[in-house]
């Protein structure tokens, strides 16, 4: 197993990161919308949520007439009103920023002493979770699966499983190569992960980066066929991954956690994926990584 540990270090170096070095990923969306774009955006989101003006007014605590005036541009929203509307529409933090800018306000997700302190606390907590999950793999990723941090077991696992050091885990898993070939149930895994990204695009419709990645993955060999039934395939509570490494048949399941109830787009972007053994043989295999 020492060769596996060395391979993990090589994988880390090729990936340009470490357990205390996270790449700062960010959301790509248009922040220079004209201020009169708020009305059309509001109507678009309300229609998307299948709410009438009356329904939205009830949820946001305002009159139906005011909602109508906001959509037509006859009235300008206050920052508080934008917040109430975004909360009623259950919009992600990054999309709330788009709405604020379109109404002529600064985005919520700005660097302030408070947000810096909270982000530092979250960052330390993530490092604690990754370290505490040893000897099993755990990674910190953003909304489109760009790798930010990985514990030692994750780096070693991806290295010996055929990983190339690609910083985006979806590209790593979907691209033809050793890693994809070693995943025995790759079509099932591909469908589940593609569905998760598809849902992320639906959740953040102005996220051009996520849309581009979705299209890119679809163009890879064998992906379109594997995910053809994604509309009817609902993601399972846990994702099972069956991998063959050096003759050992491993079975793991995946759990993905997010930061709850955040008003900050950067924090809303964070994900932690942990892999856990689904049988005793897999558990013993990972325990041997520490020897």
C-alpha positions as a printed Julia matrix, in Angstrom:
291×3 Matrix{Float64}:
   0.0    0.0     0.0
   3.01   2.36    0.2
   2.94   2.64   -3.58
  -0.66   3.78   -3.3
   0.29   6.52   -0.83
   3.09   7.73   -3.13
   0.67   7.72   -6.03
  -1.67   9.88   -4.01
   1.06  12.47   -3.45
   1.86  12.51   -7.16
  -1.83  12.97   -7.93
  -1.95  15.87   -5.49
   1.05  17.57   -7.09
  -0.4   17.21  -10.57
  -3.66  18.68   -9.3
  -1.9   21.68   -7.79
  -3.66  21.54   -4.44
  -3.34  20.23   -0.92
  -5.32  19.64    2.21
  -4.91  23.27    3.2
  -4.92  24.79   -0.25
  -8.3   25.34   -1.88
  -8.96  26.84   -5.26
 -11.34  29.75   -5.05
 -14.12  28.87   -7.44
 -16.72  31.43   -8.35
 -19.96  31.7   -10.14
 -19.95  33.11  -13.64
 -22.97  35.24  -14.36
 -23.73  38.65  -15.81
 -23.53  41.37  -13.16
 -23.82  44.4   -15.47
 -27.53  44.08  -16.19
 -29.31  47.41  -16.75
 -31.34  48.57  -13.8
 -34.6   48.36  -15.76
 -34.06  44.6   -16.16
 -35.58  43.88  -12.75
 -39.16  43.78  -14.01
 -38.6   41.22  -16.79
 -36.4   39.13  -14.48
 -39.06  39.16  -11.78
 -41.73  38.07  -14.24
 -39.44  35.35  -15.61
 -38.76  33.94  -12.15
 -42.41  34.16  -11.09
 -43.46  32.31  -14.24
 -40.72  29.75  -13.69
 -42.03  29.09  -10.19
 -45.59  28.88  -11.6
 -46.89  31.56   -9.29
 -49.53  34.15  -10.07
 -48.9   37.76   -9.11
 -51.39  37.25   -6.3
 -49.58  34.15   -5.01
 -46.22  35.91   -5.07
 -47.68  38.96   -3.33
 -48.97  36.78   -0.5
 -45.62  35.03   -0.1
 -43.62  38.28   -0.23
 -45.93  40.28    2.03
 -46.93  42.96   -0.47
 -49.92  43.84   -2.63
 -50.64  42.23   -5.98
 -50.74  45.72   -7.49
 -47.21  46.43   -6.29
 -45.95  43.17   -7.84
 -47.62  44.16  -11.11
 -46.03  47.62  -11.0
 -42.61  46.11  -10.31
 -42.91  43.8   -13.31
 -43.97  46.58  -15.67
 -41.42  49.07  -14.36
 -44.0   51.51  -13.02
 -42.48  51.05   -9.56
 -38.9   50.59   -8.4
 -38.18  48.06   -5.64
 -36.39  48.8    -2.41
 -33.54  46.56   -1.4
 -35.8   45.08    1.28
 -38.5   44.33   -1.3
 -35.98  42.57   -3.53
 -34.96  40.41   -0.58
 -38.57  39.56    0.24
 -39.32  38.63   -3.36
 -36.19  36.51   -3.72
 -37.01  34.67   -0.51
 -40.57  34.05   -1.69
 -39.24  32.69   -4.98
 -36.69  30.51   -3.13
 -33.85  31.81   -5.28
 -30.23  30.68   -4.78
 -27.84  33.25   -3.34
 -26.1   33.91   -6.65
 -29.42  34.5    -8.42
 -30.42  36.91   -5.64
 -27.28  38.87   -6.43
 -28.36  39.08  -10.07
 -31.75  40.42   -8.98
 -30.17  42.98   -6.66
 -27.85  44.27   -9.38
 -30.71  44.44  -11.89
 -32.59  46.63   -9.39
 -29.59  48.94   -8.98
 -28.2   47.62   -5.7
 -24.88  46.09   -4.72
 -24.89  42.29   -4.52
 -25.33  40.6    -1.17
 -22.18  38.51   -1.6
 -19.52  41.14   -0.93
 -16.34  40.86    1.09
 -17.1   42.24    4.54
 -15.42  41.54    7.9
 -18.48  39.5     8.86
 -18.49  37.36    5.74
 -14.72  36.89    5.93
 -15.02  35.65    9.51
 -17.83  33.25    8.63
 -15.99  31.95    5.58
 -12.89  31.32    7.67
 -14.98  29.36   10.17
 -16.6   27.33    7.39
 -13.2   26.73    5.81
 -11.8   25.4     9.09
 -14.86  23.21    9.55
 -14.46  21.73    6.08
 -10.82  20.9     6.8
 -11.93  19.25   10.05
 -14.57  17.16    8.26
 -12.14  16.02    5.56
  -9.48  15.04    8.08
 -11.98  13.38   10.37
 -13.3   11.22    7.55
  -9.97   9.4     7.16
  -9.26   6.66    6.19
 -12.1    7.08    3.69
 -12.17   9.57    0.8
 -13.67  13.03    1.25
 -13.45  16.1    -0.97
 -14.6   19.69   -0.98
 -16.04  20.83   -4.32
 -18.03  23.7    -5.75
 -21.41  23.57   -7.47
 -19.93  22.2   -10.73
 -17.55  19.78   -9.0
 -14.32  21.74   -9.26
 -12.03  20.17   -6.67
 -11.07  22.54   -3.86
  -9.71  20.22   -1.18
  -9.18  16.51   -0.73
  -8.07  14.39    2.18
  -5.14  11.99    1.85
  -7.34   8.96    1.21
  -9.2   10.71   -1.6
  -5.99  11.71   -3.34
  -4.6    8.19   -3.06
  -7.89   6.62   -4.16
  -8.24   8.72   -7.31
  -4.6    8.17   -8.19
  -4.65   4.38   -8.08
  -8.13   4.24   -9.61
  -6.79   5.89  -12.75
  -7.3    9.6   -12.12
  -5.27  12.08  -14.15
  -5.3   15.05  -11.77
  -8.09  16.84  -13.65
  -9.3   19.57  -11.26
 -12.93  19.07  -12.28
 -14.21  15.76  -10.93
 -17.04  15.5   -13.46
 -14.61  15.82  -16.37
 -12.38  13.29  -14.6
 -15.21  10.77  -14.21
 -16.88  11.31  -17.59
 -13.8   11.43  -19.84
 -12.75   8.12  -21.43
  -9.76   6.72  -19.58
  -8.58   4.43  -16.82
 -10.76   5.89  -14.07
 -13.95   5.64  -16.08
 -12.99   2.13  -17.21
 -12.41   1.01  -13.62
 -15.91   2.02  -12.51
 -17.96  -1.12  -13.04
 -21.31   0.66  -12.9
 -20.15   3.76  -14.78
 -23.42   4.28  -16.75
 -25.37   4.35  -13.49
 -22.88   6.74  -11.9
 -22.87   8.95  -14.99
 -26.67   9.18  -15.02
 -26.81  10.16  -11.36
 -24.07  12.79  -11.58
 -25.39  14.21  -14.83
 -28.81  14.51  -13.24
 -27.32  16.41  -10.29
 -25.61  18.88  -12.62
 -28.8   19.16  -14.67
 -30.7   20.06  -11.49
 -28.03  22.63  -10.61
 -28.52  24.29  -14.0
 -32.28  24.33  -13.43
 -31.73  25.84   -9.97
 -29.4   28.55  -11.29
 -30.62  29.35  -14.8
 -28.15  32.22  -15.28
 -25.1   30.09  -14.49
 -23.36  30.04  -17.87
 -20.43  28.01  -16.53
 -22.64  25.14  -15.37
 -24.56  25.13  -18.66
 -21.33  25.01  -20.64
 -20.04  22.09  -18.58
 -23.31  20.2   -19.05
 -23.02  20.6   -22.83
 -19.34  19.66  -22.76
 -20.01  16.44  -20.87
 -22.8   15.51  -23.27
 -20.35  15.64  -26.18
 -17.94  13.13  -24.59
 -18.0    9.6   -26.07
 -20.69   7.37  -24.59
 -22.17  10.01  -22.31
 -25.28  10.85  -24.34
 -26.23   7.18  -24.45
 -25.58   6.68  -20.73
 -27.71   9.63  -19.64
 -30.45   9.28  -22.26
 -33.11   8.49  -19.65
 -32.1   11.24  -17.22
 -35.53  12.89  -17.36
 -37.21   9.85  -15.81
 -34.26   8.83  -13.63
 -34.49  10.34  -10.15
 -31.29  10.53   -8.1
 -31.18   7.94   -5.34
 -30.66   9.0    -1.7
 -27.12   7.65   -1.98
 -24.96   7.12   -5.04
 -23.33   3.69   -5.25
 -19.93   3.47   -6.94
 -18.38   0.1    -7.79
 -14.66   0.33   -8.6
 -11.99  -2.23   -9.45
  -8.47  -1.29   -8.29
  -5.53  -3.65   -8.71
  -7.87  -6.64   -8.74
  -9.8   -5.52   -5.66
 -13.52  -5.0    -6.22
 -14.59  -2.07   -4.08
 -18.09  -0.82   -3.42
 -18.71   2.64   -2.01
 -21.62   4.99   -1.59
 -21.56   8.75   -1.81
 -23.01  11.39    0.48
 -23.05  15.08   -0.51
 -23.52  17.86    2.07
 -24.08  21.59    1.57
 -23.98  24.67    3.78
 -27.57  25.3     4.85
 -29.51  28.58    4.86
 -26.73  30.75    3.48
 -27.28  34.21    2.01
 -23.78  34.29    0.53
 -23.19  33.01   -3.01
 -19.69  31.77   -2.21
 -20.88  29.73    0.76
 -23.9   28.53   -1.22
 -21.4   27.18   -3.73
 -19.74  24.76   -1.29
 -20.24  21.0    -1.32
 -18.6   18.19    0.65
 -18.68  14.72   -0.85
 -17.76  11.78    1.34
 -17.29   8.21    0.14
 -18.08   5.38    2.54
 -17.47   1.63    2.25
 -20.57  -0.4     1.38
 -19.08  -3.7     2.58
 -16.42  -5.08    4.89
 -13.91  -5.84    2.13
 -13.95  -2.22    1.0
 -13.58  -1.0     4.56
 -10.5   -3.19    5.08
  -8.98  -2.02    1.79
  -9.11   1.6     2.89
  -7.87   0.77    6.37
  -4.77  -0.68    4.71
  -4.06   2.71    3.13
  -2.91   3.97    6.5
  -0.36   1.22    6.99
